[in-house]
């Protein structure tokens, strides 16, 4: 935590503070790993969603991932320019485009997923496999209380 700004000991013991610091470190590690493949985190998230949901309309994709429509247009444009997704007229509604992952997008996604996995392994390197599984279970309960 050498890069962590000073916080009083009382605050450093709070779960909210620790979660924030862990999240910041995790984001940094994943962003750096994805950058090695020329990918930004939001682009990776959208590419993952297209792979899972596609073909999907751009509007539905934005709603599902929670990205503003203007930002989604830019991200999909970037992914299309890089040959990672295709836009074709939606068979159900010709006024809309269906976004689908391309063969190159699938190859890139496999590489970026491996990089993201390695970054997460680095993030949790101090934990045993059992502790890592417990951490994920506990964080899931915090993120989705009551489910």
C-alpha positions in Angstrom: 0.0 0.0 0.0 3.0 2.3 -0.6 1.0 4.3 -3.2 -2.0 4.7 -0.8 -2.5 8.2 0.5 -2.4 8.6 4.3 -5.5 7.7 6.2 -6.0 7.6 10.0 -5.8 4.1 11.5 -9.5 4.1 12.3 -10.3 4.7 8.6 -7.8 2.1 7.4 -9.7 -0.5 9.4 -13.0 0.2 7.7 -14.3 -2.4 5.1 -15.4 0.4 2.8 -11.9 2.0 2.8 -10.2 -1.4 2.3 -12.6 -2.4 -0.5 -11.9 1.0 -2.2 -8.1 0.5 -2.0 -8.4 -3.2 -3.2 -10.7 -2.1 -6.1 -8.3 0.7 -7.1 -5.3 -1.8 -7.1 -7.4 -4.3 -9.1 -8.4 -1.8 -11.7 -4.9 -0.6 -12.1 -3.6 -4.2 -12.5 -6.3 -5.2 -15.0 -6.0 -1.9 -17.0 -2.2 -2.4 -17.3 -2.6 -6.0 -18.3 -5.2 -5.2 -21.0 -3.1 -2.3 -22.3 -0.5 -4.9 -23.2 -3.1 -6.1 -25.8 -4.1 -2.5 -26.8 -7.4 -2.9 -25.0 -9.1 -0.5 -22.6 -11.3 -1.9 -19.7 -14.6 -0.6 -21.0 -13.9 -1.9 -24.5 -13.0 -5.3 -22.9 -16.3 -5.3 -20.9 -18.3 -4.5 -24.0 -16.5 -7.1 -26.1 -17.2 -9.7 -23.3 -20.9 -8.6 -23.3 -21.2 -8.9 -27.1 -19.7 -12.4 -26.9 -22.1 -13.4 -24.2 -25.3 -11.7 -25.6 -24.7 -11.3 -29.3 -26.0 -10.6 -31.7 -27.4 -7.8 -29.7 -28.7 -4.3 -30.6 -26.5 -1.4 -29.6 -29.2 0.1 -27.5 -29.8 -3.2 -25.6 -26.0 -3.6 -25.2 -25.7 -0.1 -23.6 -28.6 -0.7 -21.3 -27.3 -4.1 -20.2 -23.7 -2.9 -19.5 -24.9 0.4 -18.1 -23.0 2.7 -20.6 -24.4 6.0 -21.9 -25.6 5.7 -25.5 -23.1 8.3 -26.8 -20.2 6.4 -25.1 -21.5 3.1 -26.4 -21.4 4.4 -30.0 -17.7 5.4 -29.6 -16.8 2.1 -28.0 -18.6 0.0 -30.7 -17.0 2.2 -33.4 -13.6 1.5 -31.9 -14.2 -2.2 -31.7 -15.6 -2.3 -35.2 -12.6 -0.3 -36.5 -10.3 -2.9 -34.9 -12.3 -5.7 -36.6 -13.4 -7.1 -33.2 -17.2 -6.7 -33.8 -19.5 -6.5 -36.8 -22.6 -4.3 -37.2 -25.3 -5.8 -39.4 -29.0 -4.8 -39.8 -31.1 -6.5 -37.1 -33.2 -9.3 -38.6 -36.1 -8.4 -36.2 -36.0 -4.6 -36.8 -34.1 -3.3 -39.8 -33.9 0.2 -38.3 -31.5 -1.2 -35.7 -28.0 -2.7 -36.0 -27.1 -6.1 -34.5 -23.6 -6.1 -32.9 -21.8 -9.5 -33.0 -18.3 -10.5 -32.1 -16.0 -11.4 -35.1 -13.6 -14.2 -35.3 -10.7 -11.8 -34.6 -12.8 -10.5 -31.6 -13.0 -14.0 -30.2 -9.3 -14.4 -30.5 -8.6 -11.1 -28.9 -11.1 -11.8 -26.1 -9.4 -15.1 -25.3 -6.0 -13.2 -25.0 -7.5 -10.4 -22.9 -9.3 -12.8 -20.6 -6.0 -14.6 -19.9 -4.4 -11.2 -19.2 -7.3 -10.2 -16.9 -7.1 -13.6 -15.1 -3.3 -13.1 -14.6 -3.9 -9.6 -13.2 -6.6 -10.9 -10.8 -4.2 -13.7 -9.7 -1.6 -11.1 -8.9 -4.2 -9.1 -7.0 -5.0 -12.1 -4.8 -1.6 -13.7 -4.8 -1.3 -13.5 -1.0 -4.4 -15.7 -0.6 -4.8 -19.5 -0.8 -7.2 -21.0 -3.3 -9.7 -21.5 -0.5 -9.3 -17.9 0.7 -9.7 -16.6 -2.8 -12.9 -18.5 -3.2 -14.1 -17.2 0.1 -13.2 -13.6 -0.8 -15.2 -13.9 -4.0 -18.2 -15.4 -2.2 -18.1 -12.6 0.5 -17.7 -9.8 -2.1 -20.6 -11.3 -4.1 -22.8 -11.1 -0.9 -21.7 -7.5 -0.4 -22.3 -6.5 -4.0 -25.7 -8.2 -4.2 -27.2 -8.3 -0.6 -30.3 -10.4 -0.1 -29.8 -12.5 -3.2 
